Amino acid sequence: MWEGRTEAWKYFREVQTKDQKYVPLIADTDQPAVEMNRERMEKFRPEMRKYYFDSSKHGTYLEQLGISYPTVR
């Protein structure tokens, strides 16, 4: 299984995208336009606060939400 994945990535890098270079649409110097949503955020932030992670009360965010995530043992 892993061998096929390794071969797929190799084909992707060396054949399919060999001559392509990633060019991000956002420059490192671009800043988010936070002022655009200021009014909306002020309206909804109080409601959002109950979803902020509180590490003093909970070990994980999922635990805070009451979600038991399956673990492999």
CHARMM internal coordinates of N, CA and C (Angstrom, degrees):
IC EDIT
DIST 1 N 1 CA 1.4586
DIST 1 CA 1 C 1.5183
ANGL 1 N 1 CA 1 C 110.77
DIST 1 C 2 N 1.3230
ANGL 1 CA 1 C 2 N 118.23
DIHE 1 N 1 CA 1 C 2 N -49.51
DIST 2 N 2 CA 1.4559
ANGL 1 C 2 N 2 CA 121.33
DIHE 1 CA 1 C 2 N 2 CA -179.34
DIST 2 CA 2 C 1.5163
ANGL 2 N 2 CA 2 C 111.16
DIHE 1 C 2 N 2 CA 2 C -66.18
DIST 2 C 3 N 1.3124
ANGL 2 CA 2 C 3 N 116.03
DIHE 2 N 2 CA 2 C 3 N -32.46
DIST 3 N 3 CA 1.4559
ANGL 2 C 3 N 3 CA 120.32
DIHE 2 CA 2 C 3 N 3 CA -179.30
DIST 3 CA 3 C 1.5294
ANGL 3 N 3 CA 3 C 110.15
DIHE 2 C 3 N 3 CA 3 C -62.99
DIST 3 C 4 N 1.3168
ANGL 3 CA 3 C 4 N 116.85
DIHE 3 N 3 CA 3 C 4 N -41.89
DIST 4 N 4 CA 1.4660
ANGL 3 C 4 N 4 CA 121.16
DIHE 3 CA 3 C 4 N 4 CA 178.34
DIST 4 CA 4 C 1.5165
ANGL 4 N 4 CA 4 C 111.83
DIHE 3 C 4 N 4 CA 4 C -64.31
DIST 4 C 5 N 1.3118
ANGL 4 CA 4 C 5 N 115.59
DIHE 4 N 4 CA 4 C 5 N -38.46
DIST 5 N 5 CA 1.4578
ANGL 4 C 5 N 5 CA 119.70
DIHE 4 CA 4 C 5 N 5 CA 179.37
DIST 5 CA 5 C 1.5250
ANGL 5 N 5 CA 5 C 110.17
DIHE 4 C 5 N 5 CA 5 C -66.79
DIST 5 C 6 N 1.3216
ANGL 5 CA 5 C 6 N 116.10
DIHE 5 N 5 CA 5 C 6 N -41.98
DIST 6 N 6 CA 1.4595
ANGL 5 C 6 N 6 CA 121.19
DIHE 5 CA 5 C 6 N 6 CA 179.01
DIST 6 CA 6 C 1.5251
ANGL 6 N 6 CA 6 C 110.19
DIHE 5 C 6 N 6 CA 6 C -61.54
DIST 6 C 7 N 1.3093
ANGL 6 CA 6 C 7 N 116.25
DIHE 6 N 6 CA 6 C 7 N -43.56
DIST 7 N 7 CA 1.4633
ANGL 6 C 7 N 7 CA 120.44
DIHE 6 CA 6 C 7 N 7 CA 178.74
DIST 7 CA 7 C 1.5284
ANGL 7 N 7 CA 7 C 111.43
DIHE 6 C 7 N 7 CA 7 C -65.52
DIST 7 C 8 N 1.3256
ANGL 7 CA 7 C 8 N 116.38
DIHE 7 N 7 CA 7 C 8 N -38.20
DIST 8 N 8 CA 1.4655
ANGL 7 C 8 N 8 CA 120.17
DIHE 7 CA 7 C 8 N 8 CA 179.23
DIST 8 CA 8 C 1.5211
ANGL 8 N 8 CA 8 C 110.82
DIHE 7 C 8 N 8 CA 8 C -63.64
DIST 8 C 9 N 1.3447
ANGL 8 CA 8 C 9 N 117.03
DIHE 8 N 8 CA 8 C 9 N -44.18
DIST 9 N 9 CA 1.4593
ANGL 8 C 9 N 9 CA 120.61
DIHE 8 CA 8 C 9 N 9 CA 178.40
DIST 9 CA 9 C 1.5259
ANGL 9 N 9 CA 9 C 110.59
DIHE 8 C 9 N 9 CA 9 C -64.50
DIST 9 C 10 N 1.2994
ANGL 9 CA 9 C 10 N 116.93
DIHE 9 N 9 CA 9 C 10 N -40.22
DIST 10 N 10 CA 1.4603
ANGL 9 C 10 N 10 CA 121.08
DIHE 9 CA 9 C 10 N 10 CA 179.08
DIST 10 CA 10 C 1.5341
ANGL 10 N 10 CA 10 C 110.08
DIHE 9 C 10 N 10 CA 10 C -61.75
DIST 10 C 11 N 1.3305
ANGL 10 CA 10 C 11 N 116.71
DIHE 10 N 10 CA 10 C 11 N -45.32
DIST 11 N 11 CA 1.4633
ANGL 10 C 11 N 11 CA 121.40
DIHE 10 CA 10 C 11 N 11 CA 178.67
DIST 11 CA 11 C 1.5318
ANGL 11 N 11 CA 11 C 109.99
DIHE 10 C 11 N 11 CA 11 C -63.13
DIST 11 C 12 N 1.3256
ANGL 11 CA 11 C 12 N 116.63
DIHE 11 N 11 CA 11 C 12 N -42.68
DIST 12 N 12 CA 1.4631
ANGL 11 C 12 N 12 CA 121.08
DIHE 11 CA 11 C 12 N 12 CA 179.82
DIST 12 CA 12 C 1.5246
ANGL 12 N 12 CA 12 C 111.02
DIHE 11 C 12 N 12 CA 12 C -60.10
DIST 12 C 13 N 1.3413
ANGL 12 CA 12 C 13 N 116.12
DIHE 12 N 12 CA 12 C 13 N -47.42
DIST 13 N 13 CA 1.4735
ANGL 12 C 13 N 13 CA 120.43
DIHE 12 CA 12 C 13 N 13 CA -177.21
DIST 13 CA 13 C 1.5314
ANGL 13 N 13 CA 13 C 112.74
DIHE 12 C 13 N 13 CA 13 C -73.48
DIST 13 C 14 N 1.3329
ANGL 13 CA 13 C 14 N 116.85
DIHE 13 N 13 CA 13 C 14 N -42.77
DIST 14 N 14 CA 1.4638
ANGL 13 C 14 N 14 CA 120.23
DIHE 13 CA 13 C 14 N 14 CA -170.74
DIST 14 CA 14 C 1.5168
ANGL 14 N 14 CA 14 C 114.30
DIHE 13 C 14 N 14 CA 14 C -91.93
DIST 14 C 15 N 1.3397
ANGL 14 CA 14 C 15 N 117.92
DIHE 14 N 14 CA 14 C 15 N -15.62
DIST 15 N 15 CA 1.4624
ANGL 14 C 15 N 15 CA 119.93
DIHE 14 CA 14 C 15 N 15 CA -178.53
DIST 15 CA 15 C 1.5294
ANGL 15 N 15 CA 15 C 110.94
DIHE 14 C 15 N 15 CA 15 C -120.76
DIST 15 C 16 N 1.3310
ANGL 15 CA 15 C 16 N 116.26
DIHE 15 N 15 CA 15 C 16 N -63.26
DIST 16 N 16 CA 1.4635
ANGL 15 C 16 N 16 CA 119.97
DIHE 15 CA 15 C 16 N 16 CA -173.45
DIST 16 CA 16 C 1.5304
ANGL 16 N 16 CA 16 C 113.56
DIHE 15 C 16 N 16 CA 16 C -64.33
DIST 16 C 17 N 1.3191
ANGL 16 CA 16 C 17 N 118.14
DIHE 16 N 16 CA 16 C 17 N -42.07
DIST 17 N 17 CA 1.4686
ANGL 16 C 17 N 17 CA 120.49
DIHE 16 CA 16 C 17 N 17 CA -175.73
DIST 17 CA 17 C 1.5226
ANGL 17 N 17 CA 17 C 112.25
DIHE 16 C 17 N 17 CA 17 C -117.89
DIST 17 C 18 N 1.2996
ANGL 17 CA 17 C 18 N 116.01
DIHE 17 N 17 CA 17 C 18 N 22.68
DIST 18 N 18 CA 1.4674
ANGL 17 C 18 N 18 CA 121.59
DIHE 17 CA 17 C 18 N 18 CA -177.06
DIST 18 CA 18 C 1.5320
ANGL 18 N 18 CA 18 C 112.67
DIHE 17 C 18 N 18 CA 18 C -53.93
DIST 18 C 19 N 1.3282
ANGL 18 CA 18 C 19 N 116.92
DIHE 18 N 18 CA 18 C 19 N -43.56
DIST 19 N 19 CA 1.4668
ANGL 18 C 19 N 19 CA 121.39
DIHE 18 CA 18 C 19 N 19 CA -174.76
DIST 19 CA 19 C 1.5351
ANGL 19 N 19 CA 19 C 112.99
DIHE 18 C 19 N 19 CA 19 C -101.02
DIST 19 C 20 N 1.3185
ANGL 19 CA 19 C 20 N 117.89
DIHE 19 N 19 CA 19 C 20 N 10.40
DIST 20 N 20 CA 1.4610
ANGL 19 C 20 N 20 CA 120.52
DIHE 19 CA 19 C 20 N 20 CA -179.01
DIST 20 CA 20 C 1.5184
ANGL 20 N 20 CA 20 C 110.38
DIHE 19 C 20 N 20 CA 20 C -102.53
DIST 20 C 21 N 1.3212
ANGL 20 CA 20 C 21 N 114.98
DIHE 20 N 20 CA 20 C 21 N 140.87
DIST 21 N 21 CA 1.4568
ANGL 20 C 21 N 21 CA 120.84
DIHE 20 CA 20 C 21 N 21 CA 177.24
DIST 21 CA 21 C 1.5260
ANGL 21 N 21 CA 21 C 107.76
DIHE 20 C 21 N 21 CA 21 C -121.11
DIST 21 C 22 N 1.3139
ANGL 21 CA 21 C 22 N 116.07
DIHE 21 N 21 CA 21 C 22 N 131.70
DIST 22 N 22 CA 1.4658
ANGL 21 C 22 N 22 CA 120.73
DIHE 21 CA 21 C 22 N 22 CA 179.47
DIST 22 CA 22 C 1.5203
ANGL 22 N 22 CA 22 C 109.69
DIHE 21 C 22 N 22 CA 22 C -70.06
DIST 22 C 23 N 1.3237
ANGL 22 CA 22 C 23 N 115.84
DIHE 22 N 22 CA 22 C 23 N 129.09
DIST 23 N 23 CA 1.4612
ANGL 22 C 23 N 23 CA 122.05
DIHE 22 CA 22 C 23 N 23 CA 176.84
DIST 23 CA 23 C 1.5269
ANGL 23 N 23 CA 23 C 106.98
DIHE 22 C 23 N 23 CA 23 C -123.51
DIST 23 C 24 N 1.3305
ANGL 23 CA 23 C 24 N 117.49
DIHE 23 N 23 CA 23 C 24 N 108.43
DIST 24 N 24 CA 1.4727
ANGL 23 C 24 N 24 CA 119.63
DIHE 23 CA 23 C 24 N 24 CA -178.27
DIST 24 CA 24 C 1.5232
ANGL 24 N 24 CA 24 C 111.28
DIHE 23 C 24 N 24 CA 24 C -67.07
DIST 24 C 25 N 1.3266
ANGL 24 CA 24 C 25 N 115.61
DIHE 24 N 24 CA 24 C 25 N 147.73
DIST 25 N 25 CA 1.4632
ANGL 24 C 25 N 25 CA 120.85
DIHE 24 CA 24 C 25 N 25 CA 178.37
DIST 25 CA 25 C 1.5198
ANGL 25 N 25 CA 25 C 111.51
DIHE 24 C 25 N 25 CA 25 C -78.26
DIST 25 C 26 N 1.3323
ANGL 25 CA 25 C 26 N 117.01
DIHE 25 N 25 CA 25 C 26 N -21.95
DIST 26 N 26 CA 1.4545
ANGL 25 C 26 N 26 CA 122.07
DIHE 25 CA 25 C 26 N 26 CA -178.57
DIST 26 CA 26 C 1.5221
ANGL 26 N 26 CA 26 C 108.81
DIHE 25 C 26 N 26 CA 26 C -112.27
DIST 26 C 27 N 1.3126
ANGL 26 CA 26 C 27 N 116.33
DIHE 26 N 26 CA 26 C 27 N 129.28
DIST 27 N 27 CA 1.4675
ANGL 26 C 27 N 27 CA 120.90
DIHE 26 CA 26 C 27 N 27 CA 179.79
DIST 27 CA 27 C 1.5270
ANGL 27 N 27 CA 27 C 109.94
DIHE 26 C 27 N 27 CA 27 C -80.37
DIST 27 C 28 N 1.3224
ANGL 27 CA 27 C 28 N 116.56
DIHE 27 N 27 CA 27 C 28 N 160.14
DIST 28 N 28 CA 1.4625
ANGL 27 C 28 N 28 CA 121.68
DIHE 27 CA 27 C 28 N 28 CA 177.55
DIST 28 CA 28 C 1.5259
ANGL 28 N 28 CA 28 C 111.85
DIHE 27 C 28 N 28 CA 28 C -61.02
DIST 28 C 29 N 1.3130
ANGL 28 CA 28 C 29 N 116.73
DIHE 28 N 28 CA 28 C 29 N -25.77
DIST 29 N 29 CA 1.4673
ANGL 28 C 29 N 29 CA 120.95
DIHE 28 CA 28 C 29 N 29 CA -177.65
DIST 29 CA 29 C 1.5268
ANGL 29 N 29 CA 29 C 113.10
DIHE 28 C 29 N 29 CA 29 C -88.26
DIST 29 C 30 N 1.3375
ANGL 29 CA 29 C 30 N 118.72
DIHE 29 N 29 CA 29 C 30 N -10.56
DIST 30 N 30 CA 1.4662
ANGL 29 C 30 N 30 CA 121.84
DIHE 29 CA 29 C 30 N 30 CA 179.95
DIST 30 CA 30 C 1.5277
ANGL 30 N 30 CA 30 C 110.40
DIHE 29 C 30 N 30 CA 30 C -67.70
DIST 30 C 31 N 1.3178
ANGL 30 CA 30 C 31 N 115.63
DIHE 30 N 30 CA 30 C 31 N 138.35
DIST 31 N 31 CA 1.4501
ANGL 30 C 31 N 31 CA 122.13
DIHE 30 CA 30 C 31 N 31 CA 179.07
DIST 31 CA 31 C 1.5237
ANGL 31 N 31 CA 31 C 109.80
DIHE 30 C 31 N 31 CA 31 C -111.92
DIST 31 C 32 N 1.3267
ANGL 31 CA 31 C 32 N 118.17
DIHE 31 N 31 CA 31 C 32 N 146.99
DIST 32 N 32 CA 1.4693
ANGL 31 C 32 N 32 CA 119.74
DIHE 31 CA 31 C 32 N 32 CA 178.34
DIST 32 CA 32 C 1.5269
ANGL 32 N 32 CA 32 C 111.03
DIHE 31 C 32 N 32 CA 32 C -67.78
DIST 32 C 33 N 1.3024
ANGL 32 CA 32 C 33 N 116.25
DIHE 32 N 32 CA 32 C 33 N 145.82
DIST 33 N 33 CA 1.4638
ANGL 32 C 33 N 33 CA 121.85
DIHE 32 CA 32 C 33 N 33 CA 179.77
DIST 33 CA 33 C 1.5260
ANGL 33 N 33 CA 33 C 109.01
DIHE 32 C 33 N 33 CA 33 C -86.86
DIST 33 C 34 N 1.3306
ANGL 33 CA 33 C 34 N 115.51
DIHE 33 N 33 CA 33 C 34 N 69.28
DIST 34 N 34 CA 1.4609
ANGL 33 C 34 N 34 CA 120.55
DIHE 33 CA 33 C 34 N 34 CA -175.46
DIST 34 CA 34 C 1.5222
ANGL 34 N 34 CA 34 C 113.24
DIHE 33 C 34 N 34 CA 34 C -64.07
DIST 34 C 35 N 1.3045
ANGL 34 CA 34 C 35 N 117.77
DIHE 34 N 34 CA 34 C 35 N -25.73
DIST 35 N 35 CA 1.4593
ANGL 34 C 35 N 35 CA 120.33
DIHE 34 CA 34 C 35 N 35 CA -179.15
DIST 35 CA 35 C 1.5295
ANGL 35 N 35 CA 35 C 112.00
DIHE 34 C 35 N 35 CA 35 C -67.14
DIST 35 C 36 N 1.3255
ANGL 35 CA 35 C 36 N 117.48
DIHE 35 N 35 CA 35 C 36 N -21.99
DIST 36 N 36 CA 1.4589
ANGL 35 C 36 N 36 CA 120.64
DIHE 35 CA 35 C 36 N 36 CA -178.53
DIST 36 CA 36 C 1.5259
ANGL 36 N 36 CA 36 C 112.14
DIHE 35 C 36 N 36 CA 36 C -64.14
DIST 36 C 37 N 1.3200
ANGL 36 CA 36 C 37 N 118.23
DIHE 36 N 36 CA 36 C 37 N -34.20
DIST 37 N 37 CA 1.4562
ANGL 36 C 37 N 37 CA 121.53
DIHE 36 CA 36 C 37 N 37 CA -176.48
DIST 37 CA 37 C 1.5253
ANGL 37 N 37 CA 37 C 113.57
DIHE 36 C 37 N 37 CA 37 C -110.38
DIST 37 C 38 N 1.3091
ANGL 37 CA 37 C 38 N 117.08
DIHE 37 N 37 CA 37 C 38 N 13.44
DIST 38 N 38 CA 1.4635
ANGL 37 C 38 N 38 CA 120.68
DIHE 37 CA 37 C 38 N 38 CA -175.69
DIST 38 CA 38 C 1.5345
ANGL 38 N 38 CA 38 C 111.87
DIHE 37 C 38 N 38 CA 38 C -55.64
DIST 38 C 39 N 1.3162
ANGL 38 CA 38 C 39 N 117.48
DIHE 38 N 38 CA 38 C 39 N -47.89
DIST 39 N 39 CA 1.4640
ANGL 38 C 39 N 39 CA 121.36
DIHE 38 CA 38 C 39 N 39 CA -177.76
DIST 39 CA 39 C 1.5358
ANGL 39 N 39 CA 39 C 110.85
DIHE 38 C 39 N 39 CA 39 C -63.60
DIST 39 C 40 N 1.3098
ANGL 39 CA 39 C 40 N 116.86
DIHE 39 N 39 CA 39 C 40 N -43.69
DIST 40 N 40 CA 1.4652
ANGL 39 C 40 N 40 CA 121.51
DIHE 39 CA 39 C 40 N 40 CA -179.91
DIST 40 CA 40 C 1.5313
ANGL 40 N 40 CA 40 C 110.81
DIHE 39 C 40 N 40 CA 40 C -64.96
DIST 40 C 41 N 1.3295
ANGL 40 CA 40 C 41 N 116.56
DIHE 40 N 40 CA 40 C 41 N -42.45
DIST 41 N 41 CA 1.4637
ANGL 40 C 41 N 41 CA 120.15
DIHE 40 CA 40 C 41 N 41 CA -179.76
DIST 41 CA 41 C 1.5265
ANGL 41 N 41 CA 41 C 111.20
DIHE 40 C 41 N 41 CA 41 C -65.97
DIST 41 C 42 N 1.3133
ANGL 41 CA 41 C 42 N 117.86
DIHE 41 N 41 CA 41 C 42 N -38.61
DIST 42 N 42 CA 1.4580
ANGL 41 C 42 N 42 CA 120.59
DIHE 41 CA 41 C 42 N 42 CA 177.65
DIST 42 CA 42 C 1.5258
ANGL 42 N 42 CA 42 C 110.67
DIHE 41 C 42 N 42 CA 42 C -63.13
DIST 42 C 43 N 1.3080
ANGL 42 CA 42 C 43 N 116.28
DIHE 42 N 42 CA 42 C 43 N -32.64
DIST 43 N 43 CA 1.4645
ANGL 42 C 43 N 43 CA 121.06
DIHE 42 CA 42 C 43 N 43 CA 179.42
DIST 43 CA 43 C 1.5349
ANGL 43 N 43 CA 43 C 110.93
DIHE 42 C 43 N 43 CA 43 C -71.39
DIST 43 C 44 N 1.3318
ANGL 43 CA 43 C 44 N 118.10
DIHE 43 N 43 CA 43 C 44 N -43.27
DIST 44 N 44 CA 1.4581
ANGL 43 C 44 N 44 CA 121.28
DIHE 43 CA 43 C 44 N 44 CA -172.16
DIST 44 CA 44 C 1.5307
ANGL 44 N 44 CA 44 C 115.08
DIHE 43 C 44 N 44 CA 44 C -98.39
DIST 44 C 45 N 1.3164
ANGL 44 CA 44 C 45 N 118.82
DIHE 44 N 44 CA 44 C 45 N -13.37
DIST 45 N 45 CA 1.4691
ANGL 44 C 45 N 45 CA 120.11
DIHE 44 CA 44 C 45 N 45 CA -177.05
DIST 45 CA 45 C 1.5279
ANGL 45 N 45 CA 45 C 113.47
DIHE 44 C 45 N 45 CA 45 C -57.00
DIST 45 C 46 N 1.3359
ANGL 45 CA 45 C 46 N 120.22
DIHE 45 N 45 CA 45 C 46 N -43.35
DIST 46 N 46 CA 1.4740
ANGL 45 C 46 N 46 CA 118.57
DIHE 45 CA 45 C 46 N 46 CA 179.00
DIST 46 CA 46 C 1.5396
ANGL 46 N 46 CA 46 C 112.34
DIHE 45 C 46 N 46 CA 46 C -57.16
DIST 46 C 47 N 1.2975
ANGL 46 CA 46 C 47 N 118.06
DIHE 46 N 46 CA 46 C 47 N -39.06
DIST 47 N 47 CA 1.4692
ANGL 46 C 47 N 47 CA 121.45
DIHE 46 CA 46 C 47 N 47 CA 178.40
DIST 47 CA 47 C 1.5226
ANGL 47 N 47 CA 47 C 111.31
DIHE 46 C 47 N 47 CA 47 C -69.99
DIST 47 C 48 N 1.3301
ANGL 47 CA 47 C 48 N 117.10
DIHE 47 N 47 CA 47 C 48 N -32.39
DIST 48 N 48 CA 1.4634
ANGL 47 C 48 N 48 CA 121.51
DIHE 47 CA 47 C 48 N 48 CA -179.09
DIST 48 CA 48 C 1.5254
ANGL 48 N 48 CA 48 C 111.84
DIHE 47 C 48 N 48 CA 48 C -73.74
DIST 48 C 49 N 1.3154
ANGL 48 CA 48 C 49 N 118.38
DIHE 48 N 48 CA 48 C 49 N -25.31
DIST 49 N 49 CA 1.4647
ANGL 48 C 49 N 49 CA 121.46
DIHE 48 CA 48 C 49 N 49 CA -175.04
DIST 49 CA 49 C 1.5264
ANGL 49 N 49 CA 49 C 113.04
DIHE 48 C 49 N 49 CA 49 C -56.60
DIST 49 C 50 N 1.3205
ANGL 49 CA 49 C 50 N 118.00
DIHE 49 N 49 CA 49 C 50 N -32.55
DIST 50 N 50 CA 1.4629
ANGL 49 C 50 N 50 CA 119.53
DIHE 49 CA 49 C 50 N 50 CA -179.13
DIST 50 CA 50 C 1.5305
ANGL 50 N 50 CA 50 C 112.09
DIHE 49 C 50 N 50 CA 50 C -68.18
DIST 50 C 51 N 1.3238
ANGL 50 CA 50 C 51 N 117.18
DIHE 50 N 50 CA 50 C 51 N -14.00
DIST 51 N 51 CA 1.4623
ANGL 50 C 51 N 51 CA 121.12
DIHE 50 CA 50 C 51 N 51 CA 177.76
DIST 51 CA 51 C 1.5257
ANGL 51 N 51 CA 51 C 113.17
DIHE 50 C 51 N 51 CA 51 C -98.22
DIST 51 C 52 N 1.3256
ANGL 51 CA 51 C 52 N 118.21
DIHE 51 N 51 CA 51 C 52 N -2.49
DIST 52 N 52 CA 1.4596
ANGL 51 C 52 N 52 CA 121.07
DIHE 51 CA 51 C 52 N 52 CA 177.19
DIST 52 CA 52 C 1.5252
ANGL 52 N 52 CA 52 C 108.50
DIHE 51 C 52 N 52 CA 52 C -67.04
DIST 52 C 53 N 1.3014
ANGL 52 CA 52 C 53 N 117.66
DIHE 52 N 52 CA 52 C 53 N 140.86
DIST 53 N 53 CA 1.4595
ANGL 52 C 53 N 53 CA 121.98
DIHE 52 CA 52 C 53 N 53 CA -178.16
DIST 53 CA 53 C 1.5260
ANGL 53 N 53 CA 53 C 110.78
DIHE 52 C 53 N 53 CA 53 C -72.96
DIST 53 C 54 N 1.3287
ANGL 53 CA 53 C 54 N 116.25
DIHE 53 N 53 CA 53 C 54 N 129.55
DIST 54 N 54 CA 1.4612
ANGL 53 C 54 N 54 CA 122.37
DIHE 53 CA 53 C 54 N 54 CA 178.36
DIST 54 CA 54 C 1.5275
ANGL 54 N 54 CA 54 C 108.11
DIHE 53 C 54 N 54 CA 54 C -114.30
DIST 54 C 55 N 1.3326
ANGL 54 CA 54 C 55 N 116.23
DIHE 54 N 54 CA 54 C 55 N 97.72
DIST 55 N 55 CA 1.4678
ANGL 54 C 55 N 55 CA 121.06
DIHE 54 CA 54 C 55 N 55 CA -175.94
DIST 55 CA 55 C 1.5274
ANGL 55 N 55 CA 55 C 112.25
DIHE 54 C 55 N 55 CA 55 C -71.37
DIST 55 C 56 N 1.3309
ANGL 55 CA 55 C 56 N 117.74
DIHE 55 N 55 CA 55 C 56 N -15.16
DIST 56 N 56 CA 1.4655
ANGL 55 C 56 N 56 CA 119.23
DIHE 55 CA 55 C 56 N 56 CA 178.59
DIST 56 CA 56 C 1.5343
ANGL 56 N 56 CA 56 C 111.22
DIHE 55 C 56 N 56 CA 56 C -76.78
DIST 56 C 57 N 1.3209
ANGL 56 CA 56 C 57 N 117.54
DIHE 56 N 56 CA 56 C 57 N -18.94
DIST 57 N 57 CA 1.4636
ANGL 56 C 57 N 57 CA 121.56
DIHE 56 CA 56 C 57 N 57 CA -178.70
DIST 57 CA 57 C 1.5283
ANGL 57 N 57 CA 57 C 113.44
DIHE 56 C 57 N 57 CA 57 C -110.75
DIST 57 C 58 N 1.3376
ANGL 57 CA 57 C 58 N 117.69
DIHE 57 N 57 CA 57 C 58 N -23.10
DIST 58 N 58 CA 1.4589
ANGL 57 C 58 N 58 CA 120.74
DIHE 57 CA 57 C 58 N 58 CA -172.87
DIST 58 CA 58 C 1.5304
ANGL 58 N 58 CA 58 C 110.68
DIHE 57 C 58 N 58 CA 58 C -135.93
DIST 58 C 59 N 1.3289
ANGL 58 CA 58 C 59 N 115.40
DIHE 58 N 58 CA 58 C 59 N 148.87
DIST 59 N 59 CA 1.4617
ANGL 58 C 59 N 59 CA 120.67
DIHE 58 CA 58 C 59 N 59 CA 178.68
DIST 59 CA 59 C 1.5080
ANGL 59 N 59 CA 59 C 113.01
DIHE 58 C 59 N 59 CA 59 C -78.34
DIST 59 C 60 N 1.3449
ANGL 59 CA 59 C 60 N 116.94
DIHE 59 N 59 CA 59 C 60 N -34.10
DIST 60 N 60 CA 1.4650
ANGL 59 C 60 N 60 CA 121.49
DIHE 59 CA 59 C 60 N 60 CA -179.91
DIST 60 CA 60 C 1.5247
ANGL 60 N 60 CA 60 C 109.11
DIHE 59 C 60 N 60 CA 60 C -139.87
DIST 60 C 61 N 1.3168
ANGL 60 CA 60 C 61 N 116.11
DIHE 60 N 60 CA 60 C 61 N 164.67
DIST 61 N 61 CA 1.4601
ANGL 60 C 61 N 61 CA 121.06
DIHE 60 CA 60 C 61 N 61 CA 178.17
DIST 61 CA 61 C 1.5243
ANGL 61 N 61 CA 61 C 110.10
DIHE 60 C 61 N 61 CA 61 C -67.08
DIST 61 C 62 N 1.3472
ANGL 61 CA 61 C 62 N 116.61
DIHE 61 N 61 CA 61 C 62 N -39.44
DIST 62 N 62 CA 1.4575
ANGL 61 C 62 N 62 CA 119.31
DIHE 61 CA 61 C 62 N 62 CA 178.49
DIST 62 CA 62 C 1.5235
ANGL 62 N 62 CA 62 C 111.25
DIHE 61 C 62 N 62 CA 62 C -62.09
DIST 62 C 63 N 1.3240
ANGL 62 CA 62 C 63 N 116.58
DIHE 62 N 62 CA 62 C 63 N -38.78
DIST 63 N 63 CA 1.4696
ANGL 62 C 63 N 63 CA 120.94
DIHE 62 CA 62 C 63 N 63 CA 177.04
DIST 63 CA 63 C 1.5257
ANGL 63 N 63 CA 63 C 109.97
DIHE 62 C 63 N 63 CA 63 C -61.75
DIST 63 C 64 N 1.3138
ANGL 63 CA 63 C 64 N 117.01
DIHE 63 N 63 CA 63 C 64 N -40.82
DIST 64 N 64 CA 1.4638
ANGL 63 C 64 N 64 CA 121.28
DIHE 63 CA 63 C 64 N 64 CA 178.95
DIST 64 CA 64 C 1.5212
ANGL 64 N 64 CA 64 C 110.56
DIHE 63 C 64 N 64 CA 64 C -61.69
DIST 64 C 65 N 1.3312
ANGL 64 CA 64 C 65 N 117.41
DIHE 64 N 64 CA 64 C 65 N -37.29
DIST 65 N 65 CA 1.4621
ANGL 64 C 65 N 65 CA 121.43
DIHE 64 CA 64 C 65 N 65 CA -179.41
DIST 65 CA 65 C 1.5220
ANGL 65 N 65 CA 65 C 112.56
DIHE 64 C 65 N 65 CA 65 C -81.96
DIST 65 C 66 N 1.3488
ANGL 65 CA 65 C 66 N 116.75
DIHE 65 N 65 CA 65 C 66 N -5.31
DIST 66 N 66 CA 1.4570
ANGL 65 C 66 N 66 CA 120.04
DIHE 65 CA 65 C 66 N 66 CA 179.75
DIST 66 CA 66 C 1.5127
ANGL 66 N 66 CA 66 C 113.29
DIHE 65 C 66 N 66 CA 66 C 81.08
DIST 66 C 67 N 1.3212
ANGL 66 CA 66 C 67 N 116.63
DIHE 66 N 66 CA 66 C 67 N 23.96
DIST 67 N 67 CA 1.4632
ANGL 66 C 67 N 67 CA 121.42
DIHE 66 CA 66 C 67 N 67 CA -178.92
DIST 67 CA 67 C 1.5176
ANGL 67 N 67 CA 67 C 108.66
DIHE 66 C 67 N 67 CA 67 C -103.11
DIST 67 C 68 N 1.3467
ANGL 67 CA 67 C 68 N 116.69
DIHE 67 N 67 CA 67 C 68 N 123.65
DIST 68 N 68 CA 1.4592
ANGL 67 C 68 N 68 CA 119.31
DIHE 67 CA 67 C 68 N 68 CA 176.30
DIST 68 CA 68 C 1.5199
ANGL 68 N 68 CA 68 C 107.86
DIHE 67 C 68 N 68 CA 68 C -96.46
DIST 68 C 69 N 1.2959
ANGL 68 CA 68 C 69 N 115.31
DIHE 68 N 68 CA 68 C 69 N 112.17
DIST 69 N 69 CA 1.4579
ANGL 68 C 69 N 69 CA 122.34
DIHE 68 CA 68 C 69 N 69 CA -176.64
DIST 69 CA 69 C 1.5278
ANGL 69 N 69 CA 69 C 108.32
DIHE 68 C 69 N 69 CA 69 C -85.28
DIST 69 C 70 N 1.3409
ANGL 69 CA 69 C 70 N 117.31
DIHE 69 N 69 CA 69 C 70 N 131.31
DIST 70 N 70 CA 1.4680
ANGL 69 C 70 N 70 CA 118.56
DIHE 69 CA 69 C 70 N 70 CA -179.91
DIST 70 CA 70 C 1.5263
ANGL 70 N 70 CA 70 C 111.63
DIHE 69 C 70 N 70 CA 70 C -65.18
DIST 70 C 71 N 1.3073
ANGL 70 CA 70 C 71 N 115.91
DIHE 70 N 70 CA 70 C 71 N 137.40
DIST 71 N 71 CA 1.4630
ANGL 70 C 71 N 71 CA 120.41
DIHE 70 CA 70 C 71 N 71 CA 178.40
DIST 71 CA 71 C 1.5193
ANGL 71 N 71 CA 71 C 109.95
DIHE 70 C 71 N 71 CA 71 C -116.10
DIST 71 C 72 N 1.3019
ANGL 71 CA 71 C 72 N 115.94
DIHE 71 N 71 CA 71 C 72 N 151.92
DIST 72 N 72 CA 1.4549
ANGL 71 C 72 N 72 CA 122.02
DIHE 71 CA 71 C 72 N 72 CA 177.45
DIST 72 CA 72 C 1.5084
ANGL 72 N 72 CA 72 C 107.84
DIHE 71 C 72 N 72 CA 72 C -95.35
DIST 72 C 73 N 1.3006
ANGL 72 CA 72 C 73 N 117.31
DIHE 72 N 72 CA 72 C 73 N 128.04
DIST 73 N 73 CA 1.4650
ANGL 72 C 73 N 73 CA 121.34
DIHE 72 CA 72 C 73 N 73 CA 179.85
DIST 73 CA 73 C 1.5034
ANGL 73 N 73 CA 73 C 109.98
DIHE 72 C 73 N 73 CA 73 C -121.88
END
COOR INIT
IC SEED 1 N 1 CA 1 C
IC BUILD
